[in-house]
Amino acid sequence: MLDQAVTLPDDPEELRAFTARLLAEVKSQAILIEKLRHQLAGHRAHRFGASSETADQLQLALETSEIAAAAMTARMKLPDIQEKDKPKRRPIPDHVLRMEVEVTPGTDACADCGGQLRRIGEDVTEELEYVPGRFIVNRIVRPRLTCACCERFMQVPLPSRPIERGRPGPGLLAYVLVSKYADHLPLYRQSQIFDREGLDLDRSTLADWVGKSTALLEPLADAIGRHVLSAEAIFADDTLVSMLTPGAGKTQTARLWTYARDERPWAGTAAPAAWYRFSGDRKGQHPKDHLARYHGWMHADGYAGFEDLYRSGAIREVACMAHVRRKFVDIHRSQGSPIAEEAIGQIAQLYAVEKEARGSPPDRRAELRKAHAAPVFDDLERWLAMQLATISGKSPLAAAIRYALARMERLRPYLDYGILELDNNTADRGMRAIGPRAQKLPLRRLRGRREDRRPCPHPDRNRQAQRR
């Protein structure tokens, strides 16, 4: 109606009806503008997107396939597949520093007859190792010994190594794994870096190392999972990751799940840990499978896929105040809303109690919360319900208040149990290892989490920033 040229009616009744329709249209447009401004502020504050070259994607796809094949070979203890086109192992260049380690029996006497052992030769195994900043070669020398009396031969077995008959040392393997999964540096780029150091390490060789390392580390990952799921309370979250889909010409949105344990806030003695699981989608069956043997409390956001777990009774939900606060912070930044600012201030009082309670035993934390946090929590809940009745139900602020009221009801158990937390930030921190380069899509989400922990800007400054 607003963008159409119309003639005003002469009849008073028709004019009043026209005015009513016009007011309704203006109100609707105002709500729409408010929503669009809120979205625009979010887009300005958070950059997101994914771009990649086809060649890079093909390299990564090939890399993934080779790693999977190497992992399966290691798990099933199959002999290495000798491919015709697989690059041959070249000698390590002479310019790389050698450090010689000699492994001896520790005695000069023959174990059978007690005769004197004499050296008749040696076997040398070269292991390529990495020391931060330079490469070295560990020369593991194992003398071959024979008894002067009974002519018995003796040689110490080769020490245990990460990859049997492999060349890399544990430090080099750790460097390759950290570079790939923590620094998000593909193997073909690592190969190029090694080439600049004068080392010819083909990408397929690195992929073989990574695949066999995953098989070697799998028991450790399982042990971390058992440790995390033995806790009374855990923290759960998931995030987007870009998964290669060979042949599709683009990436697919997959999920990385984290389940964390951290008892330090209530003086627990168990070591903090995070357990990660991967899935190609976000179906609720995945957390159901991950947590099939878990019984206890779980801090999480409002993901609907967790509902079946809560209905089973084995897992009890604890909501997250950080998610509630984040929505009010976004609205305050985009609109300078005084209601959002007041909500942020009241939530800050709850976190002030948590600061005082941190590091105390569970019973002491529960006492502090009942005395100081419970009244603030109840007042905030009542105040939000009152504010909801005074604003448009279609506005972003109303949506944030409805979300807060729904989550606060599920957050209330934290007031009574000292082992619980006010938010799910422990799981959020567990996602920091998933950098923007690997995620691409959730870059907006990561940045939002960092910004939400900053003090809320002054309304005047916020409006000045919008004008700029």
SULRAGI-V358724 format. One line per field, one symbol per residue. phi: phi as a letter, one per 40 degrees, with the letter a starting at -180 (. if undefined). psi: psi as a letter, one per 20 degrees, with the letter a starting at -180 (. if undefined). burial: + if it has 16 or more other ideal C-beta (glycine too) atoms within 10 Angstrom, else -. A space follows every 10 residues. Layout:
# SULRAGI-V358724
phi->???
psi->???
burial->???
This chain:
# SULRAGI-V358724
phi->.ccbcbbccc cdcccccccc cccccccccc cccccccccc cccccbcaib aacdcccccc ccdccccccc ccccccfccc cccccccccc ccdcccdbbc bbbbcgabbc ccbgcccbcb iabbbcbcbb bdhacbbccc cbccbbcccb fccaacccdc bdbcgccccc cccccccccc cccfbdcccc cccccccgbc bcdccccccc cccccccdcc cccccccccc ccabbbaaac bcbcbdgcga cbcbbbbbbb babcdbgccc ccabbbbbac abcccccccc bcbcbicbca cccccccccc ccgcbbcbcb cccccdcccc ccccbgcccc cccccccccc ccccccccgc cdcccccccc cbcdcccccc cccccccccb bccccdcccc cccccccccc cddccbbccc bcabcccccc cccccdcccg ccdccccccc ccccdcccdc cccccccc
psi->hhjqpqppqh pgghgggggg hgghhggghg ggggghhggh hghhhpprrp qqqggggggh ggggghgggh ggghgjlqqp pnqhjpqqpq qpqhipppop oporijqjqp hgijrppqpi aqppppoprp poiqqrpooo pnqpqqphgj kpqpppqpqp qgopjrhqrh ggghgggghg hgiloqhhhh hhghhhjjpn oqghghhggg ghhhhhighg ghhgghggij qhprpqrrrq qoppnpiijr qqoaqpqpoq pojhhkkqiq pqqppqqqqi akqihghggh khjqpaqppr akphiihhgh hhihppqoao hhhghhghgg ghhhikphgh ggghghhhhg hhghhhipiq rghhghgggh hhhggggggg ggghhghhii rpiiqhgghh gggghhhhhi ihhhhioiir rhrkhghghi ihinrhhhgf gjhggghhhg hiiqqpqqgg hghhhgh.
burial->---------- ---------- ---------- +--+---+-- +------+-- ------+-++ -+++-++--+ +-++------ ---------- -+---+---- --+------+ ----+-+--- ----+-++++ ----+++--+ -++-+++--- ---+++---- +++--++++- +++-++--++ -----+++-+ +--+----+- ++++++++++ ++++++---- ---++--++- ++++++++++ ++++------ +--+++++++ +++-++-+-- -++++++-+- -+---++--+ +--+--++++ +----+--+- ----++++++ ++++++++++ +++++++-++ ++++-++--+ --++--+--+ -+--++-++- -+++-++--+ +--+--++-- ----++++-+ +-++--++-+ +--++-++++ ++++++++++ +--+-+-+++ ++++++-++- -+---++-+- -+------
